[in-house]
Amino acid sequence: MATKPKEMKLLILGMSRTGTMSIHAALSKLDMKAYHASEVFRNLQRGHFQYWVEALHAKYDGQGKAYSPNEFKMLFADYDAISDIPSILFVDELIATYPNAKVLLTTRDPDRWLTSMEQSFYVILGWRAFHLLAALDRQLMRPYRTILLQSLNCWTSNSWRSRSALEKGFLDHYAHVRAVVPADRLLEYQPSQGWAPLCKFLDVEIPKTKGEKEAFGEEHEPFPNVNDSASVVELHKMICWWRAGVVAAKGAGVGAVMVAIVAAWWAWRS
C-alpha cells in the first residue's frame, strides 16, 4: 500500500460491460490509476480476492463485520479512481467514503448490455471447467467465482439466471446512482463520446500523441477501445489454463491434477 493514500478523484459507478476497461486504459493516459476488476488479479498475492469475498459476505450475507471507510481507504490507497466489479457492489459505501470524488456513470443501451453479458459472464459461468477449478483453486478461482455470482445475484435479487431480473437490476442500479449523487458531481458517459466530455469533467487536457503518431500529424491519442466480449472469453480460457497449471504444480495429488488438466481442456473447447 502507498505510505500516503492518493486523493480519490473519480468513482466510475457504471455496470460492468459498459466500457469500464476502456475507461481504465484512458485514465492511465491521463496519469490516473484506476482500480478495475483486473487489479484484483494483479493484487492476488496481497490478498485482494479474500478482502472482497469478506466484504461481500458481510454486506450481502450478514457474515462478519462490514467494511468501514478506513478499510476501503486502505484497500484503494494506491489508486485515484475506482470502477467495475466488485467495487460497484458498494455504491453507497464508496460515495460515503469519498464524498468529494466525482462520479462517472458509464452507460449503455440495456438490450446491448444484456447481449454483452450473455456473451461474457454467462458463457464463462456456463463452463464446467470454471466450477471444477473453483473447487480445486482456493486462492483465485473459488473467490473469483464468488465475486461473479454475487454480482449477478445482487443485480437480480438472487435470480441470476433470469434475464428479465438482470435487466431490472441494470435499470435499478442506474436509478439509484442518479438518486444519490448530486448532479454537479455526476457525468453520464459512453466511451464512444471520446476524450472531450471526460477530460472536461476531470478538468484535464486531452492527451496529445507522442512519437511516431505525432510525426504523422495525429494531434491527440485515440480513445482506447478494448475488452469486447470475445476478448473477455478468450482471456478467461487463458486464466483457466493458468490456474490448472498452478493446481498441478502444487502437487495436489494425481487425481486433482488430472481433473485440473481436463477442466482447462473443457474450458478451451467451450
Residue, then its C-alpha position, 0 to 999 in steps of 0.5 A: m500500500a502507498t505510505k500516503p493514500k492518493e486523493m480519490k478523484l473519480l468513482i466510475l459507478g457504471m455496470s460492468r460491460t459498459g466500457t469500464m476497461s476502456i475507461h481504465a486504459a484512458l485514465s492511465k493516459l491521463d496519469m490516473k490509476a484506476y482500480h478495475a476488476s483486473e487489479v484484483f488479479r494483479n493484487l492476488q498475492r496481497g490478498h485482494f480476492q479474500y478482502w472482497v469475498e469478506a466484504l461481500h459476505a458481510k454486506y450481502d450475507g450478514q457474515g462478519k463485520a462490514y467494511s468501514p471507510n478506513e478499510f476501503k481507504m486502505l484497500f484503494a490507497d494506491y489508486d485515484a479512481i475506482s470502477d467495475i466489479p466488485s467495487i460497484l457492489f458498494v455504491d453507497e459505501l464508496i460515495a460515503t467514503y469519498p464524498n468529494a470524488k466525482v462520479l462517472l456513470t458509464t452507460r449503455d443501451p440495456d438490450r446491448w448490455l444484456t447481449s454483452m453479458e450473455q456473451s461474457f459472464y454467462v458463457i464463462l459461468g456456463w463452463r464446467a471447467f470454471h466450477l471444477l477449478a473453483a473447487l480445486d483453486r482456493q486462492l483465485m478461482r473459488p473467490y473469483r467465482t464468488i465475486l461473479l455470482q454475487s454480482l449477478n445475484c445482487w443485480t437480480s435479487n438472487s435470480w441470476r439466471s433470469r434475464s428479465a431480473l438482470e435487466k431490472g437490476f441494470l435499470d435499478h442500479y442506474a436509478h439509484v446512482r442518479a438518486v444519490v449523487p448530486a448532479d454537479r458531481l455526476l457525468e453520464y458517459q459512453p466511451s464512444q463520446g471520446w476524450a472531450p466530455l471526460c477530460k472536461f469533467l476531470d478538468v484535464e487536457i486531452p492527451k496529445t500523441k507522442g512519437e511516431k503518431e505525432a510525426f504523422g500529424e495525429e494531434h491527440e491519442p485515440f480513445p482506447n477501445v478494448n475488452d469486447s466480449a470475445s476478448v473477455v472469453e478468450l482471456h478467461k480460457m487463458i486464466c483457466w489454463w493458468r490456474a490448472g497449471v498452478v493446481a498441478a504444480k502444487g502437487a495436489g495429488v494425481g487425481a486433482v491434477m488430472v481433473a485440473i488438466v481436463a477442466a482447462w481442456w473443457a474450458w478451451r473447447s467451450 
